[in-house]
Amino acid sequence: MTPRVVMIAVGLSAFATLAHAGEFETLDADGSQGLSLSEIVNAAPDVTAQDFATYDLDGSGELSPAEFENWKIAAGGKRSE
């Protein structure tokens, strides 16, 4: 595997725990409608800043509901209803 593929695989693995930890609204502790790295790490301590940045497509520093959903699906989670 190339380093990038390994990095993404590790990020997905760390996120697999998060994908089952709760839904977006539960993880959004401050109610900002975005998940910060610290909110993600509270639920899944193995997630790194680099993992987070891979899915923060707009570079806002928070995952939108759509960005979170994309990460969750990539990690093998189910699409939210």
C-alpha positions as CSV (number, residue, x, y, z in Angstrom):
1,M,0.0,0.0,0.0
2,T,1.1,3.5,-0.6
3,P,1.5,5.8,2.4
4,R,-1.7,7.8,1.4
5,V,-3.8,4.6,1.2
6,V,-2.4,3.4,4.6
7,M,-3.2,6.8,6.1
8,I,-6.8,6.7,4.8
9,A,-7.3,3.1,6.0
10,V,-6.1,4.1,9.5
11,G,-8.4,7.1,9.5
12,L,-11.3,4.9,8.5
13,S,-10.4,2.3,11.1
14,A,-10.3,5.0,13.9
15,F,-13.6,6.4,12.6
16,A,-15.4,3.0,12.6
17,T,-15.7,3.4,16.4
18,L,-17.1,6.9,16.0
19,A,-19.6,5.7,13.3
20,H,-21.3,3.6,16.0
21,A,-20.8,6.1,18.9
22,G,-23.8,8.2,18.1
23,E,-25.4,10.4,15.6
24,F,-24.3,13.9,14.6
25,E,-26.7,15.7,17.0
26,T,-25.4,13.7,19.9
27,L,-21.8,14.4,19.1
28,D,-22.3,18.1,18.5
29,A,-21.8,19.0,22.2
30,D,-21.9,22.8,21.6
31,G,-24.8,22.8,19.2
32,S,-22.9,24.6,16.5
33,Q,-24.2,22.4,13.7
34,G,-20.7,21.3,13.0
35,L,-18.4,18.7,14.6
36,S,-15.0,20.0,15.8
37,L,-11.9,17.8,16.0
38,S,-12.3,17.9,19.8
39,E,-15.9,16.7,19.7
40,I,-14.8,13.9,17.4
41,V,-11.9,12.9,19.6
42,N,-14.1,12.9,22.7
43,A,-16.1,10.0,21.0
44,A,-13.2,8.4,19.1
45,P,-9.8,9.2,20.7
46,D,-7.8,7.4,17.9
47,V,-9.0,10.0,15.3
48,T,-6.1,12.3,14.3
49,A,-6.1,15.9,12.9
50,Q,-5.0,14.4,9.6
51,D,-8.0,12.0,9.6
52,F,-10.3,14.8,10.4
53,A,-8.9,17.1,7.7
54,T,-9.4,14.3,5.1
55,Y,-13.2,14.7,5.5
56,D,-13.3,18.5,6.3
57,L,-13.7,19.1,2.6
58,D,-14.4,22.9,2.9
59,G,-11.6,23.4,5.4
60,S,-13.9,25.1,7.9
61,G,-12.4,23.3,10.9
62,E,-15.7,21.5,11.6
63,L,-17.5,18.6,9.9
64,S,-20.9,19.5,8.5
65,P,-23.6,16.9,8.7
66,A,-22.8,15.9,5.1
67,E,-19.1,15.6,5.7
68,F,-19.7,13.5,8.8
69,E,-22.1,11.3,6.8
70,N,-19.5,10.8,4.1
71,W,-16.9,9.8,6.7
72,K,-19.4,7.5,8.4
73,I,-20.3,5.7,5.2
74,A,-16.7,5.4,4.1
75,A,-16.0,3.7,7.4
76,G,-18.7,1.1,6.8
77,G,-21.4,2.8,8.8
78,K,-25.0,3.1,7.6
79,R,-26.5,6.3,6.1
80,S,-28.5,8.2,8.6
81,E,-32.3,8.2,8.1
